[in-house]
Amino acid sequence: MVRPSWDEYFMGIAELTSKRSTCLRRRVGAVIVQDKQIIATGYNGAPKGIAHCDEIGGCRREKLNIPSGERHELCRALHAEQNAIIQAATSGQSIEGSTIYITHQPCVICAKMIINAGIRKIIVGEGYPDDLAVEILEEAGLKIVTIENGDEV
């Protein structure tokens, strides 16, 4: 039996969390960890009390043929990272200096939230077509590391 590394373990939890996603285009999960303890989790989906895309006849961005990574303001969903940061805030948990595990690279909106939340390490499973997010994170001194091989995105 091979025991997973801590990074593999927490990324596996992010992948499991993504299964709760209601997004029709991309299922994303996020886990915020501090001192090897899970502080919060999140997945992408509509805000509390708001209908999900599958309940209203589909994804608006898909219907408008908007490419992935563009026009996030037209999406009904909060992103996984946003939901995890909100969950930590509503439970009164500080995430300053934490690590976030995300199944996909954050978009620029989430990148800015990650910076201001004080998260210090970002580990992802897959990339995402948002070069500005990478640029902003690098400027803030944060690197995106992929779980598969530890290479920077």
Residue frames as qw, qx, qy, qz and C-alpha x, y, z in Angstrom:
[[0.000, 0.888, 0.460, 0.000, 0.00, 0.00, 0.00],
 [0.413, 0.250, -0.002, 0.876, 1.35, 3.42, -0.98],
 [0.175, -0.725, -0.475, 0.467, 0.46, 6.21, 1.38],
 [0.340, 0.796, 0.246, 0.437, -0.33, 9.52, -0.38],
 [0.356, 0.089, -0.237, 0.900, 1.75, 12.59, 0.34],
 [0.032, 0.539, 0.495, -0.681, -0.01, 15.43, 2.15],
 [0.214, 0.366, -0.290, -0.858, -0.38, 17.29, -1.15],
 [0.275, -0.058, -0.857, -0.432, -1.91, 14.23, -2.83],
 [0.126, -0.404, -0.840, 0.340, -4.21, 13.71, 0.15],
 [0.109, 0.556, 0.307, -0.765, -5.56, 17.27, 0.18],
 [0.255, 0.268, -0.511, -0.776, -5.85, 17.37, -3.62],
 [0.188, -0.205, -0.945, -0.171, -7.88, 14.17, -3.42],
 [0.004, -0.551, -0.653, 0.520, -10.23, 15.94, -1.00],
 [0.179, 0.472, -0.129, -0.853, -10.48, 18.88, -3.43],
 [0.237, 0.069, -0.794, -0.555, -11.38, 16.43, -6.21],
 [0.130, -0.398, -0.898, 0.135, -14.02, 14.81, -4.01],
 [0.053, 0.552, 0.358, -0.751, -15.40, 18.25, -3.11],
 [0.161, 0.270, -0.449, -0.836, -15.70, 19.09, -6.83],
 [0.095, -0.242, -0.934, -0.245, -18.29, 16.31, -7.18],
 [0.014, 0.623, 0.627, -0.467, -20.77, 18.59, -5.34],
 [0.025, -0.282, 0.251, 0.926, -20.40, 21.23, -8.07],
 [0.494, 0.590, 0.585, -0.257, -23.49, 22.22, -10.00],
 [0.149, 0.669, -0.354, -0.636, -21.61, 23.90, -12.85],
 [0.864, 0.401, 0.274, -0.136, -22.45, 22.45, -16.25],
 [0.541, 0.786, -0.294, 0.060, -19.12, 23.47, -17.83],
 [0.486, 0.422, -0.635, 0.427, -16.43, 22.63, -15.27],
 [0.754, -0.605, -0.244, -0.079, -16.56, 21.01, -11.84],
 [0.351, 0.556, -0.461, 0.596, -14.06, 22.60, -9.47],
 [0.727, -0.612, -0.307, 0.055, -13.23, 21.89, -5.85],
 [0.233, 0.668, -0.395, 0.586, -11.04, 23.76, -3.37],
 [0.765, -0.512, -0.349, 0.175, -9.66, 22.98, 0.09],
 [0.055, 0.819, -0.324, 0.470, -7.95, 25.51, 2.37],
 [0.880, -0.234, -0.343, 0.229, -5.43, 23.92, 4.72],
 [0.032, -0.820, 0.391, -0.416, -3.37, 25.25, 7.60],
 [0.251, -0.493, 0.776, -0.301, -0.90, 23.14, 9.59],
 [0.186, 0.042, -0.961, -0.198, -2.20, 19.97, 7.88],
 [0.180, 0.424, 0.762, -0.454, -5.75, 20.74, 9.04],
 [0.092, 0.492, 0.624, 0.601, -8.67, 21.49, 6.74],
 [0.022, 0.234, 0.314, -0.920, -10.07, 24.95, 7.44],
 [0.540, 0.491, 0.231, -0.643, -12.68, 25.12, 4.67],
 [0.399, 0.117, 0.798, 0.436, -13.84, 23.54, 1.42],
 [0.392, 0.572, 0.112, -0.711, -15.72, 24.91, -1.56],
 [0.440, 0.220, 0.763, 0.419, -17.08, 23.96, -4.96],
 [0.091, 0.077, -0.264, -0.957, -18.50, 26.04, -7.78],
 [0.056, -0.519, -0.843, -0.128, -22.25, 26.60, -7.82],
 [0.131, -0.684, -0.285, -0.659, -25.01, 29.18, -7.51],
 [0.064, -0.318, 0.516, -0.793, -25.34, 31.18, -4.27],
 [0.052, 0.242, 0.884, -0.398, -27.62, 29.91, -1.50],
 [0.325, 0.569, 0.540, -0.528, -31.28, 30.09, -2.48],
 [0.359, 0.611, -0.315, -0.632, -30.55, 30.80, -6.16],
 [0.927, 0.275, 0.203, -0.154, -31.45, 28.31, -8.87],
 [0.506, -0.378, 0.626, 0.458, -28.60, 26.36, -10.45],
 [0.226, 0.414, -0.518, -0.714, -28.03, 26.45, -14.22],
 [0.095, -0.074, -0.963, -0.243, -29.50, 22.98, -14.71],
 [0.078, 0.530, 0.749, -0.391, -32.70, 24.24, -13.05],
 [0.223, 0.719, 0.120, -0.647, -33.10, 27.22, -15.38],
 [0.765, 0.612, 0.175, -0.099, -32.46, 25.58, -18.73],
 [0.832, 0.305, 0.010, 0.463, -28.68, 25.66, -18.99],
 [0.535, -0.432, 0.003, 0.726, -25.57, 27.78, -18.79],
 [0.248, 0.925, 0.133, -0.257, -25.83, 31.38, -20.04],
 [0.134, -0.723, 0.539, 0.410, -22.13, 31.52, -20.99],
 [0.448, 0.007, 0.849, 0.279, -22.46, 28.27, -22.93],
 [0.421, 0.706, 0.567, -0.054, -25.52, 29.57, -24.80],
 [0.163, 0.956, -0.071, -0.234, -23.59, 32.73, -25.73],
 [0.878, 0.350, -0.073, 0.318, -20.57, 30.67, -26.89],
 [0.136, -0.914, 0.337, -0.183, -18.28, 32.45, -24.44],
 [0.692, 0.333, -0.594, 0.238, -14.88, 30.73, -24.22],
 [0.770, -0.485, -0.331, 0.250, -13.65, 29.29, -20.95],
 [0.564, -0.223, -0.140, 0.782, -11.87, 31.87, -18.82],
 [0.064, 0.192, 0.194, 0.960, -13.84, 34.86, -20.12],
 [0.391, -0.383, -0.229, -0.805, -16.82, 36.97, -18.99],
 [0.284, -0.133, -0.869, 0.382, -17.12, 35.50, -15.49],
 [0.218, 0.098, 0.335, -0.911, -19.63, 38.20, -14.59],
 [0.617, 0.039, -0.371, -0.693, -22.25, 36.39, -16.70],
 [0.487, -0.015, -0.870, 0.069, -21.96, 33.20, -14.64],
 [0.631, -0.603, -0.199, -0.446, -24.49, 32.45, -11.89],
 [0.885, -0.265, -0.317, 0.214, -21.97, 30.47, -9.87],
 [0.314, -0.860, 0.401, -0.028, -19.48, 31.39, -7.22],
 [0.623, 0.474, -0.617, 0.078, -16.15, 29.72, -7.82],
 [0.844, -0.259, -0.442, 0.158, -14.83, 26.98, -5.55],
 [0.477, 0.108, -0.351, 0.799, -12.11, 29.26, -4.14],
 [0.235, -0.414, 0.007, -0.880, -14.66, 31.98, -3.39],
 [0.772, -0.421, -0.308, -0.363, -16.93, 29.53, -1.59],
 [0.783, -0.144, -0.439, 0.417, -14.02, 28.15, 0.48],
 [0.251, 0.219, -0.255, 0.908, -12.86, 31.66, 1.47],
 [0.461, -0.429, -0.115, -0.769, -16.45, 32.63, 2.37],
 [0.831, -0.334, -0.438, -0.078, -16.89, 29.42, 4.39],
 [0.601, -0.029, -0.430, 0.673, -13.76, 30.22, 6.40],
 [0.014, -0.299, 0.111, -0.948, -14.93, 33.80, 6.98],
 [0.607, -0.423, -0.234, -0.630, -18.44, 32.84, 8.10],
 [0.856, -0.340, -0.379, 0.090, -17.02, 30.32, 10.57],
 [0.328, -0.925, 0.183, -0.061, -14.50, 32.85, 11.90],
 [0.887, -0.166, 0.227, 0.365, -11.43, 30.93, 10.74],
 [0.018, 0.845, -0.361, -0.393, -8.31, 32.87, 9.76],
 [0.914, 0.312, 0.198, 0.167, -6.71, 31.61, 6.55],
 [0.085, 0.928, -0.362, -0.015, -3.68, 33.91, 6.72],
 [0.126, -0.609, 0.782, 0.048, -0.61, 31.92, 5.66],
 [0.791, 0.073, 0.565, -0.225, -2.63, 28.90, 4.53],
 [0.096, -0.191, 0.812, 0.544, -2.38, 26.68, 1.46],
 [0.690, 0.349, 0.209, -0.599, -5.23, 26.28, -1.03],
 [0.306, -0.049, 0.895, 0.321, -5.62, 23.11, -3.08],
 [0.549, 0.498, 0.095, -0.665, -7.74, 23.64, -6.19],
 [0.773, 0.215, 0.584, 0.123, -8.62, 21.16, -8.91],
 [0.546, 0.643, 0.283, 0.456, -7.99, 23.90, -11.51],
 [0.383, 0.039, -0.090, 0.919, -5.83, 27.04, -11.67],
 [0.030, 0.687, 0.502, -0.524, -7.71, 30.06, -10.29],
 [0.328, 0.752, 0.361, 0.442, -9.15, 32.75, -12.54],
 [0.278, 0.394, -0.172, 0.859, -8.08, 36.37, -12.10],
 [0.487, -0.621, -0.081, -0.609, -11.03, 37.17, -9.83],
 [0.895, -0.414, -0.162, 0.020, -10.18, 34.29, -7.49],
 [0.694, 0.206, -0.232, 0.650, -6.47, 35.11, -7.72],
 [0.015, -0.567, 0.139, -0.812, -7.17, 38.58, -6.33],
 [0.726, -0.553, -0.058, -0.405, -9.27, 37.11, -3.51],
 [0.920, -0.115, -0.237, 0.290, -6.53, 34.58, -2.68],
 [0.441, 0.389, -0.241, 0.772, -3.97, 37.38, -2.45],
 [0.259, -0.560, 0.126, -0.777, -6.10, 39.54, -0.17],
 [0.859, -0.419, -0.167, -0.244, -7.10, 36.56, 2.00],
 [0.280, -0.752, 0.583, -0.126, -3.42, 36.02, 2.83],
 [0.979, 0.053, 0.196, 0.014, -3.18, 32.54, 1.33],
 [0.194, -0.782, 0.518, 0.287, 0.52, 31.82, 0.80],
 [0.191, -0.251, 0.889, 0.331, 0.60, 28.66, -1.34],
 [0.725, 0.353, 0.034, -0.590, -1.52, 27.51, -4.30],
 [0.250, -0.195, 0.924, 0.216, -1.50, 23.91, -5.47],
 [0.662, 0.354, -0.025, -0.660, -3.59, 22.94, -8.49],
 [0.734, 0.054, 0.675, 0.045, -4.47, 19.81, -10.40],
 [0.549, 0.486, 0.520, 0.438, -4.97, 21.37, -13.84],
 [0.204, -0.086, 0.119, 0.968, -4.39, 24.65, -15.65],
 [0.223, 0.770, 0.555, -0.222, -6.99, 27.22, -16.71],
 [0.486, 0.462, 0.305, 0.676, -6.85, 29.72, -19.61],
 [0.175, -0.965, -0.170, -0.091, -6.24, 32.89, -17.60],
 [0.673, 0.282, -0.199, 0.654, -2.73, 34.33, -18.04],
 [0.104, -0.706, 0.115, -0.691, -3.62, 37.50, -16.13],
 [0.805, -0.563, -0.036, -0.186, -4.29, 35.41, -13.02],
 [0.890, -0.039, -0.094, 0.445, -0.80, 33.91, -13.21],
 [0.370, 0.544, -0.075, 0.749, 0.72, 37.35, -13.80],
 [0.383, -0.726, 0.050, -0.569, -1.05, 38.91, -10.81],
 [0.899, -0.437, -0.042, 0.012, -0.19, 36.01, -8.52],
 [0.781, 0.170, -0.107, 0.592, 3.48, 36.18, -9.56],
 [0.107, 0.662, -0.087, 0.737, 3.52, 39.93, -8.89],
 [0.614, -0.657, 0.078, -0.431, 2.17, 39.20, -5.39],
 [0.055, -0.567, 0.797, -0.203, 4.94, 36.64, -4.85],
 [0.759, -0.017, 0.561, -0.329, 2.72, 33.58, -5.16],
 [0.173, 0.328, -0.820, -0.437, 3.43, 30.64, -7.43],
 [0.875, 0.067, 0.067, -0.475, 0.95, 28.11, -8.78],
 [0.098, -0.405, 0.907, 0.059, 2.32, 24.59, -8.37],
 [0.782, 0.044, -0.402, -0.474, 0.81, 21.56, -10.07],
 [0.755, -0.403, 0.441, -0.272, 0.33, 18.48, -7.91],
 [0.960, 0.279, -0.026, -0.014, 1.38, 15.99, -10.61],
 [0.814, 0.262, -0.146, 0.497, 5.01, 16.99, -10.89],
 [0.485, -0.661, -0.176, 0.545, 5.57, 20.05, -8.72],
 [0.397, 0.192, 0.308, 0.843, 6.35, 22.21, -11.76],
 [0.112, 0.478, 0.238, -0.838, 5.16, 25.80, -11.83],
 [0.496, 0.652, 0.573, 0.027, 2.33, 26.50, -14.23]]
